[in-house]
Amino acid sequence: LAKSLSGESPHLGLIDIEVERNGFGSQLDSFAIEASIPKLSPTPIPLTFIRAPKILSVGEGVDVLLRMGDFIAAAESPGVLVTTFHPELTPSLAFHRYFARKCGLRPGGEETAIDPSWDKKSWMRLARITPMERRSAEPLAKALPQESDHETSEGI
C-alpha cells in the first residue's frame, strides 16, 4: 500500500507513506504490546507485530493514528487505513470497528475476548454460509468449457 519503500521501488502507492520492510528484524523478533490509540478506543489495545514493517514518514493528507518512538505503527488517509501490526490477531475489535465506520458501516455488538483454548481454526466452527455459497452451482457449470469444447492432441 505504501507509496515508497525504503530500498525498493514503489508498489501500489495507495497512501503517501515510506515503509521499511521487516523493520524490527526477522520473525524471531516478533512481539506483542499494548498501546493507547484515543481515536479508536478509550482503553489500551493489544498489538501483535510479526515481521513488522516500520512506517518511517507520512506525506500530505496522511494522519498518524499511532506513533511509537521513532516510527509510526498506524496511519490513514481518506480512503486507506494501514497498520504495521496485525489487528486481527488480538481480542480487541477496535480497529475492525474503526475500519467499518470508515467504510460507512455501523458495526454492532460488543467487544468479546477470544477464548485462549481455541486453536487457529476454531473460528471456522462459527463460519456462516454466505449467500454466494447458497447459490446453485448450475450456472457456473454451464459457463465452464465442456470436454468436447477443447482440442485434444489426438489427430494433430
N, C-alpha and C positions, 0 to 999 in steps of 0.2 A: 504494500500500500504506500510505502514511503516514496517521496519524490526523489530523494537522494540517499544512497547507501555509501557509508564510509568504505573507500577502497574498491567499490564496484560501480558498474553503470546503473542508471535508474531502472526501476521495474514498472509497476503500474502507474506510479506517480499520482495517486488519488488524493494525497494530502501532503502539504508542504512541510515535511519533516526530514531531518537527517538521522539515519539509523546506523548503529554499529551492530552487526550481527554477532551473536554469541558474546555479548558484551561482558559477561561475567566468567566466561570460560566454557568448559565442556559440560556435559550433562551431570557429571560428578559435582559440579559447582552449583547445582540447582538448590533452591532454598524456599522457605515459606516464612512470611512475616505478617503482621497486621499493620494497617495504615489508616489514617483518617482522611476521608475524602468528603468534605462537607456538602458538596454539590450532589452527592449520591446518597449519603447515609449519615444520620446523626451519631452513629457509633462506628468504631473502627471495623474495617473489613479485612478478612484474611485474604492474602495474596500469595499465589504459588508461581514462582519463577522457574521455568525449566528451559535450559539453553536459551535464556532470555536475551533479547537484544536490548540495547540502550538507545533511547531517543536522545540524541545529543543536542539538537536545536530544532526550533519550530519557526516557520515563516509567518508572513502576514495572514491574518484570518484564521489562525490556529490557536485555540485556547488550551492551556495546560490544565489538566484536571488533577494530576499528582506529580509533584517534583520530589525526588528523593536524593538529597545531596547534590552530586554533580550531574545527574541525569534525570530525565523525565520518564515516568512509568505509564502515564495515560494522558491522552490528548484528544481533541476533537475539532472538527471543522463543521460547517453546516450539514454536510452530507456524509461524514465519516467519523467513526469512533475507533480509536486504536489503543491497545494496551500492550505492554511488554510482558505481562503475566497472563495466566490462564484463569479468567473469572469462572469458567465452567467447572473448575476443579475444587471449588470451595462451597460450603453450605450457604453462603450469602447469595441472595438473588439481586442485590443492589445494582450491579452492572447490567444484568439482564432487564430489569425493570426500567432502568435509565435508557437503555437502548430501545426498548419497546416504546417508551414515551417519545423518544427522539424520532421514531418512525411513525408517530401519530397514533399509536395504540394505547389503550388503557389497560395495563396489567392488573389482574385481580389476585385475590388470595393473600395469604400471609407467608412470610419467610419461614422456611422449615429447616431443621437441621437434618443432615444426611446421616443415616444410621451407619456408624463405623463398621458394623458387621457385614455390610453389603460388599460384594466383590464388584469388579469393574463392569460386569454385565448385568447386574441386578436391576438397573433401570429398565431393561428390556421387559421385565415382568409387568411393568406398568405401561408399556407402549400401547398406544391406541391404533386401531386400523384407520387410516386416513381415507377420505373419500376416493382418492385415486386408487387405493388398493381394493376398494369395494367394487369398482367398475369391472365389467366383463372384459376378459382378455380377447374376446372375439374380434373387435375392430383392429386390434394390434395384429392378430394372426392373419387377418385379411390383407393388411398392409405389408406384411413381410413377404419377400420373394419366395415362391414355391420352388421345389427341386427342379421342376421342368422348366423354370424360367432361367436357369443357369446353363451355360455351355459346359460340356464335360470334355475331358481330354480324349475321350473315345471319338474316333472319326476325324481327328485333327491331323 
